[in-house]
Amino acid sequence: MKTHDSNEHAQSEPISGEIYHVTPTRHLESIFRDGLRPQIGPRSALLGEAKEMVYFFGSMLAVEDALSNWLGEALDDEPGAISVLAVDRSGLHLVSDGRYELACPHLIRPENISLAFQDDVPADERNGPVTGGAPHEQTNP
């Protein structure tokens, strides 16, 4: 696995490299077909987010930290496995509140997305195909 630089500061200019998006595995089919669409997901709605965004982490270390803490707790109610997507951030306009996440208000095209990690697949999903949830649904904090 490659080493990835952390992105700890707000980004207002397009930059290159990879960023990471966490999503339930059941959404992979629609994401790889249609991309990541900005939206206000269930966790964003609970937090009072007002703008549709796609949320990312700047490093795999930040993903691991979030999954070991707040994001892992938030995803406990999600059925099935969890996947981490790597996104080529070349040319993307990213914003940050200076904490731990980056966000993009634009569609992320499927050709810029790859699978970085997939959690263990639950026994009830091992022999079946990945099924899409709601179209373009993704995990937003």
C-alpha positions as CSV (number, residue, x, y, z in Angstrom):
1,M,0.0,0.0,0.0
2,K,1.3,3.4,-0.9
3,T,1.9,6.1,1.8
4,H,-0.5,9.0,1.5
5,D,0.1,12.5,2.7
6,S,-2.3,13.9,5.3
7,N,-4.3,17.0,4.3
8,E,-4.6,18.9,7.5
9,H,-5.4,22.4,6.1
10,A,-8.2,23.9,4.2
11,Q,-7.9,23.6,0.5
12,S,-9.2,26.2,-1.9
13,E,-7.1,25.3,-4.9
14,P,-7.3,22.0,-6.9
15,I,-4.6,19.6,-5.7
16,S,-3.4,16.2,-6.7
17,G,-3.2,12.9,-4.8
18,E,-5.8,10.7,-3.2
19,I,-8.5,11.3,-0.6
20,Y,-10.8,8.8,1.0
21,H,-14.5,8.3,1.3
22,V,-16.2,5.7,3.7
23,T,-19.4,4.1,2.5
24,P,-21.5,1.0,3.2
25,T,-20.4,-1.7,0.7
26,R,-24.0,-2.1,-0.5
27,H,-23.6,1.3,-2.3
28,L,-20.5,0.4,-4.3
29,E,-22.5,-0.7,-7.4
30,S,-24.3,2.6,-7.8
31,I,-21.1,4.6,-6.9
32,F,-19.0,2.8,-9.5
33,R,-21.8,3.3,-12.0
34,D,-22.9,6.9,-11.3
35,G,-20.1,8.4,-9.1
36,L,-20.4,10.2,-5.7
37,R,-23.1,12.8,-5.7
38,P,-23.1,15.6,-3.2
39,Q,-26.0,15.2,-0.7
40,I,-27.1,15.7,2.8
41,G,-27.0,12.2,4.2
42,P,-28.5,11.0,7.4
43,R,-25.6,11.9,9.6
44,S,-25.2,15.3,8.0
45,A,-28.9,16.0,8.5
46,L,-28.6,15.1,12.2
47,L,-25.7,17.6,12.4
48,G,-27.8,20.3,10.7
49,E,-25.7,20.5,7.5
50,A,-27.3,22.9,5.0
51,K,-25.2,22.3,1.9
52,E,-25.0,19.1,-0.2
53,M,-21.4,17.8,-0.1
54,V,-19.3,14.6,-0.5
55,Y,-17.1,14.1,2.5
56,F,-13.5,12.8,2.5
57,F,-10.6,12.1,4.7
58,G,-7.1,13.3,3.7
59,S,-5.3,10.1,4.7
60,M,-5.9,6.4,5.5
61,L,-4.7,7.2,9.0
62,A,-7.5,9.7,9.4
63,V,-10.0,7.1,8.1
64,E,-8.7,4.5,10.6
65,D,-8.9,7.0,13.4
66,A,-12.5,8.0,12.5
67,L,-13.6,4.3,12.2
68,S,-12.1,3.6,15.5
69,N,-14.0,6.4,17.1
70,W,-17.0,8.6,16.1
71,L,-17.6,7.2,12.6
72,G,-17.3,3.6,13.7
73,E,-20.0,4.3,16.3
74,A,-22.2,6.1,13.8
75,L,-21.9,3.2,11.4
76,D,-22.8,0.5,14.0
77,D,-26.4,0.7,12.8
78,E,-25.5,0.3,9.1
79,P,-26.2,-3.2,7.8
80,G,-23.4,-5.0,6.0
81,A,-19.8,-4.3,5.4
82,I,-18.0,-0.9,5.1
83,S,-15.7,0.1,2.3
84,V,-13.2,2.8,1.8
85,L,-12.9,4.5,-1.6
86,A,-9.8,6.2,-2.9
87,V,-10.6,9.3,-5.0
88,D,-8.2,11.1,-7.3
89,R,-8.5,14.6,-6.1
90,S,-6.7,16.2,-9.1
91,G,-8.8,19.1,-10.3
92,L,-11.3,18.9,-7.4
93,H,-12.3,22.0,-5.5
94,L,-12.1,20.9,-1.9
95,V,-13.2,22.8,1.2
96,S,-12.4,22.1,4.9
97,D,-13.4,23.5,8.2
98,G,-9.8,23.0,9.4
99,R,-10.6,19.9,11.4
100,Y,-10.4,16.4,10.0
101,E,-12.5,16.3,6.9
102,L,-12.5,17.6,3.3
103,A,-15.7,18.2,1.3
104,C,-16.6,18.7,-2.3
105,P,-19.8,20.3,-3.6
106,H,-19.5,18.6,-7.0
107,L,-20.1,15.2,-8.5
108,I,-17.1,12.9,-8.3
109,R,-17.0,10.8,-11.6
110,P,-16.7,7.0,-11.4
111,E,-13.4,7.0,-13.3
112,N,-11.8,8.9,-10.4
113,I,-12.9,6.4,-7.8
114,S,-11.2,3.1,-6.8
115,L,-11.7,0.6,-3.9
116,A,-9.0,1.2,-1.3
117,F,-10.3,-1.2,1.4
118,Q,-13.3,-3.4,2.1
119,D,-14.2,-4.6,5.6
120,D,-15.0,-8.2,6.1
121,V,-18.2,-9.1,4.3
122,P,-20.9,-10.4,6.6
123,A,-21.9,-14.1,6.1
124,D,-25.3,-13.2,4.7
125,E,-23.7,-11.2,1.9
126,R,-20.8,-13.5,1.0
127,N,-22.4,-15.3,-1.9
128,G,-24.6,-12.6,-3.3
129,P,-23.8,-9.6,-5.6
130,V,-23.3,-6.2,-4.2
131,T,-26.7,-4.5,-4.3
132,G,-27.2,-0.8,-4.6
133,G,-29.0,1.1,-1.9
134,A,-30.7,4.3,-2.7
135,P,-29.2,5.8,-5.9
136,H,-25.9,7.6,-5.2
137,E,-26.4,7.2,-1.4
138,Q,-23.1,7.5,0.5
139,T,-22.0,8.0,4.1
140,N,-21.8,11.6,5.1
141,P,-21.0,12.5,8.7
